[in-house]
């Protein structure tokens, strides 16, 4: 079926004039819709959802609100407006014109970067596909679906680049993005975190706060790329990614606020008593934070990486907010790297270019701490001594110099035996997960909330919290 490029795929890449690209997308779109109907949100495809749709990149057009059935959502393709004066901002190509086409010598590397980013988008939809059945409110159900359709749009953004710039190889990679599935034994998603099940809403809020924040920093790095179409695509994706982190940030704030309300009502902070009252105790929330934060850390890659050095030198992938650095070549700088040394820790200087993954990871950590500080103020104002903390970047790592090396949450090296003996104090146990699952019951009356979460401070797009954000079929 031919696509109406103005109605079905709003875009600013002039799809209507590129017949080759049209044919490629006309082949891919039905496969995408089949994937969406089979692997997207289950049992809600015919519901009317109050969604935000991007129809252009200008401030008035990127957020068009209205009811839409998710299979009819207009997955558009948008690049941020081009700056004709922009040059390559880092590495050995610093100051040279940006690339409008893929240089032959970087073709396979750029394709791999785009595929890896693209693979995360449908993966998260697959991870979250059953959550709609236990949504704590219609407000939250709509938030889940907004995240889902925008992850689908981000998949379209990467598929456009593959189709438009990588020929047959790109088309084959685009098809493979719909063949791999989260948690599949034979064809899993590329990155480990995107194969973790997300079967409760506390995990969903953790994912959107921690894992989508990793996505923010990956997009910020790619938004610096010398390959202009990729850079501009990621610049616009960041606009939507901010909403996903908002879902996590406000979701965790609301869970915390409700727990504090129950603690005050009961006159106790005893975790078991709080649980019996139907709220999630603060120590359990901390365990979930430890799990999802440490999982996200691995997504940045190894602390010392020759690939990261190559990406930076070649202009393929920069540091987030590269313009804020004084030295854009990073050729004469070093980075102090700490690594295990028997039962202790050693320190060595490595070339800054090799440390780009860790530079980005530490920027991510600082960003994560902002929410922690805000939630801790809420706990402090309520009169309790408990404080959320981020575990060390050494804790529970599977990639990098601390991979499979045992530490406590403060990053102090410990024996594997001690880790096994104490891990239930630091990470969710099966009993913790079973308790959280026991609270997951759908609330579908407009304005009503599940007992374990507080209502949001305000509704969406000037609507009230009581607005019917999803019209269930």
WORAUR-V391722 format. One record per backbone hydrogen bond with DSSP energy under -0.5 kcal/mol. CO is the residue of the C=O (numbers start at 1). NH is the residue of the N-H. E is the energy in kcal/mol with one decimal. If there is no record, write none. Layout:
co->{CO	CO}
nh->{NH	NH}
e->{E	E}
This chain:
co->{3	4	4	10	14	15	17	18	19	20	21	22	23	24	25	26	27	28	29	30	31	32	33	34	35	35	36	41	44	45	47	47	48	49	49	51	51	53	53	58	58	61	61	63	64	66	68	69	70	73	74	77	82	83	86	88	90	91	93	96	99	103	104	106	107	108	109	110	111	112	113	114	115	116	117	117	118	118	119	120	121	122	123	124	126	127	128	129	130	131	132	133	135	136	137	138	139	140	141	142	143	144	145	146	147	148	149	150	151	152	153	154	155	156	157	158	159	160	161	162	166	166	167	168	169	170	171	172	173	175	176	176	181	187	191	192	193	200	201	202	203	204	205	206	206	207	207	210	211	212	213	214	215	216	217	218	219	221	221	222	224	226	226	227	227	228	229	230	231	232	232	233	234	235	236	236	237	238	240	240	241	242	243	244	245	246	247	248	249	250	251	252	253	254	254	255	256	257	258	259	260	261	262	263	263	270	271	272	273	274	275	279	281	281	282	283	284	285	286	287	288	289	290	291	292	293	294	295	296	297	298	303	303	305	306	307	308	309	310	311	311	311	312	313	315	319	321	322	326	328	330	333	335	335	337	339	341	344	346	348	350	351	351	352	353	354	355	356	357	358	359	360	361	362	363	364	365	366	367	367	368	369	370	371	372	373	374	375	376	377	378	379	380	392	394	397	400	402	404	406	408	409	412	415	416	417	418	419	422	422	423	423	429	430	431	432	433	434	435	436	437	439	444	445	450	460	463	464	465	467	469	470	471}
nh->{5	8	9	77	17	18	19	22	23	24	25	26	27	28	29	30	31	32	33	34	35	36	37	38	39	40	40	44	47	71	49	70	471	51	68	53	66	55	64	61	62	55	56	65	53	51	49	72	73	75	76	12	84	86	98	95	93	94	96	88	228	106	107	110	111	112	113	114	115	116	117	118	119	120	120	121	121	122	123	124	125	126	127	128	129	198	131	42	133	134	135	442	443	450	141	142	143	144	145	146	147	148	149	150	151	152	153	154	155	156	157	158	159	160	161	162	163	164	165	166	169	170	171	172	173	174	175	176	177	178	179	180	184	181	194	195	196	204	205	206	207	208	209	210	211	211	212	214	215	216	217	218	219	220	221	222	223	224	318	225	89	99	228	230	231	232	233	234	235	80	236	237	238	239	239	240	241	242	243	244	245	246	247	248	249	250	251	252	253	254	255	256	257	258	454	259	260	261	262	263	264	265	266	267	268	274	275	276	277	279	278	281	284	285	286	287	288	289	290	291	292	293	294	295	296	297	298	298	299	300	301	305	358	309	310	311	312	313	314	315	316	317	315	92	226	322	324	325	328	91	353	352	337	350	348	346	344	341	339	337	335	354	355	355	356	305	359	360	361	362	363	364	365	366	367	368	369	370	370	371	372	373	374	375	376	377	378	379	380	381	382	384	383	395	397	404	403	405	406	414	411	392	408	419	420	421	422	423	425	426	426	427	433	434	435	436	437	438	439	439	440	441	446	448	453	463	459	467	447	469	50	472	48}
e->{-1.0	-2.7	-0.9	-1.9	-1.3	-1.7	-0.8	-2.3	-2.4	-1.9	-2.5	-2.7	-1.4	-1.7	-3.2	-0.6	-0.6	-2.3	-2.6	-2.2	-2.3	-3.0	-2.5	-1.8	-3.6	-0.5	-2.0	-0.9	-1.2	-0.6	-0.6	-0.5	-3.2	-1.4	-1.9	-0.5	-1.6	-0.5	-2.5	-1.5	-1.8	-2.8	-0.6	-0.6	-2.6	-2.2	-2.1	-2.1	-1.8	-1.4	-1.1	-1.5	-0.8	-1.8	-0.8	-3.2	-0.6	-1.4	-2.2	-3.2	-2.3	-1.7	-1.1	-2.8	-2.2	-2.1	-2.2	-2.5	-2.7	-2.5	-2.1	-2.9	-2.5	-0.9	-0.8	-0.7	-0.8	-0.9	-1.2	-1.8	-1.1	-2.3	-2.4	-1.5	-1.0	-0.8	-1.4	-2.2	-1.4	-2.1	-1.0	-0.6	-2.4	-1.2	-2.1	-2.5	-1.7	-2.5	-2.1	-2.4	-2.2	-2.4	-2.6	-1.9	-2.3	-2.0	-2.0	-2.3	-1.8	-2.0	-2.0	-1.8	-2.6	-2.6	-1.5	-2.2	-2.8	-3.0	-2.0	-1.5	-0.6	-1.8	-2.1	-2.4	-2.2	-2.4	-1.8	-1.9	-1.4	-1.4	-1.3	-2.1	-2.1	-2.7	-1.3	-2.2	-1.3	-1.6	-2.4	-2.0	-2.9	-2.6	-1.7	-3.3	-0.6	-0.9	-2.2	-1.5	-1.9	-1.8	-1.7	-2.3	-2.7	-2.4	-1.8	-2.3	-2.3	-1.0	-1.9	-1.7	-0.5	-2.7	-1.2	-0.7	-2.2	-2.8	-1.9	-2.4	-1.9	-2.0	-1.6	-2.0	-1.8	-0.6	-1.1	-0.9	-2.4	-1.5	-1.1	-1.0	-1.8	-1.7	-2.0	-1.6	-3.1	-2.7	-1.9	-2.5	-1.9	-2.3	-2.2	-2.3	-2.4	-2.3	-1.3	-2.2	-2.3	-2.0	-2.2	-2.5	-2.3	-2.4	-2.4	-1.6	-1.5	-2.4	-2.4	-2.3	-1.0	-1.8	-2.4	-0.7	-0.5	-1.7	-2.4	-1.9	-2.1	-2.1	-2.5	-2.1	-2.6	-2.6	-1.6	-1.8	-2.0	-1.6	-0.8	-0.5	-1.3	-1.3	-1.7	-0.5	-0.6	-1.6	-2.1	-2.9	-2.2	-2.7	-2.5	-0.7	-2.1	-1.1	-0.8	-2.0	-3.3	-0.9	-2.3	-2.0	-0.7	-2.5	-0.6	-2.2	-0.7	-2.6	-2.2	-2.8	-2.1	-2.4	-2.3	-3.4	-2.6	-0.9	-0.8	-1.1	-1.0	-2.6	-2.3	-2.1	-2.3	-2.6	-1.5	-2.1	-2.3	-2.1	-1.7	-2.5	-1.8	-0.6	-1.1	-0.7	-1.4	-2.4	-1.8	-2.7	-2.5	-1.6	-1.5	-1.9	-2.7	-2.9	-1.4	-1.8	-1.5	-1.5	-0.8	-2.7	-1.9	-1.8	-0.5	-2.1	-2.7	-3.4	-1.9	-2.1	-2.3	-2.0	-1.8	-1.8	-2.2	-0.6	-1.0	-2.6	-2.5	-2.5	-2.3	-2.5	-2.7	-1.8	-0.8	-1.2	-1.5	-1.4	-0.5	-2.2	-1.4	-1.7	-0.7	-1.3	-0.6	-1.6	-2.8	-0.9	-1.6}
